[in-house]
Amino acid sequence: MHAARLLGDARRLARHGALRPFETLADVPGSARLAARLLRLGAGAPDPPQFAEGLKACGPAAVKLGQALATRPDLVGPAAAADLKRLQDDMPAAPWARIAAELDRALGPQWRADFVEISEKPVGSASIAQVHRAVTRAGETVALKVLRPGVEEQFTSAIETYAWAAARLERLGGEFARLRPRQVIETFRGWTMAELDLRREAGHASELADAVRAEPGLRVPRVHWQWTSRRTLALEWVDGIKLTDHAALDATGADRPALAQTLVRGFLAQAIGKGFFHADLHQGNLLLDREGRLVLLDFGIMGHLDRRARVYLAEIIFGLLVGDYARVADIHFEAGYVPPHHDRMAFATALRAAGEPIRGKDASQISIGNLLDNLFAITRQFDMETQPHLLLLQKTMVMVEGVAIGLDPHVNMWETGGPYVKAWLREELGPEARLADRLVADLRLLLQLPEVARRLIRQLPPESAAPPQPPEPQLPPPSPWTWRPFLAGLAVGLVLLALVVFLF
């Protein structure tokens, strides 16, 4: 069944010409090139390829992949990226009758009385849900998001097939085992299940609004909880221009390089500053409002990083910026990203070979293909396994850089984010931060001392349990009460000592 599904998807892609590029790529094995040609026989495959239509035919899971690739014209080419952008907000809409039935299931029939107006034609239709404009009885305009009918079943069957294929790939060993495709697919499954519950998305939107409140160039719409359920989400309506519409952006006089810098700094403020970040930042999920702020949309996929991972990430970025490859290598070994049997200096040299050619250059001067080839060679040489908990971060960084390049082809993402990373590291790892951490640790120790003293006293036997006097000539053992004043004095002394250390 799974093999049949994969073969069917390959045939659908071939029918739209989406496999044509693989027929001529030198890096593709000869058997795969031959299979790509055979799959399009008799299909009347168009030229140029219709990538977006091919992925649409394969279902919503394939569309998600296309949305990520649409942000990287440097990887797939400008023509393919322009075609794939249509997947971000130009999916075929479900009929209104089916959407109304979904609203009845989710909110009950009373929703019809809550709105004086609702557009039957969606203002946006993506792979998982579509959005309708509605006006409440109070006169407030909201964006009402509704899951597409049957989308859960489609995603479930597709992910089961991907998991089946991943398990067989991993059994081949070698490179496939190192990349851990089964864990990758399980991570993707977790993202998808969260994205299919719009209550989670509402919580994400509320939390992200708190995270970016201090960023003047970013904004998150307000949630209307009374019309939010597992299958529906109501958000404040925002009038704005999508970042995919470059002509409209230019017509407003928007400073596109400044917007690119705002996007990069805003993402780093989320990921490094708060450890909670929007993980689906493609062009279709960003608007420019009337005040010139970037509005974030679609909060189905979010990422979390603990403080340790955030420190590692910030130190890696800063190390690459200043060319401290030895420190970057040390961080990789400390985090366990590189097995300990490898040589740190050799790893640092490999990083230098990949990093030095791109330092100080903007995106238009960098060959992303060569850079990725170098990085993949490093991961193979040093047995670096895929880190599933970092996949969202890696995916989002690729997306953010792609969107930033679309706004400003000369942007340098790393140098743009450098001042923020440096300031954050100063706050988190500087002398003041270390002193604050020491004070907090000492205070926690001080608060534990009374409990330690109580445990010591509880372990002493009561007076009634004193052992009988042994016969002569042995001397009698000391009474437990002999030690109690000493132990009590010791506990008090420890408390006083801790107070002195803490205060002085």
RALINTA-V21294 format. One record per helix or strand of 3 or more residues. SS is the DSSP state (helix for helix, strand for strand). FROM is the first residue (numbers start at 1). LEN is the number of residues. If there is no record, write none. Layout:
ss=(SS,SS)
from=(FROM,FROM)
len=(LEN,LEN)
//
This chain:
ss=(helix,helix,helix,helix,helix,helix,helix,helix,helix,strand,strand,strand,helix,helix,helix,helix,strand,helix,strand,strand,helix,helix,strand,helix,strand,strand,strand,helix,helix,helix,helix,helix,helix,helix,helix,helix,helix)
from=(2,20,30,51,60,73,78,96,111,115,129,141,151,174,181,198,218,225,232,240,246,256,276,283,286,294,302,307,325,344,363,368,388,413,431,463,480)
len=(14,4,10,8,10,4,10,12,4,4,8,7,20,6,15,14,3,3,5,3,6,19,3,3,4,3,3,16,10,15,3,14,20,17,28,3,24)
//
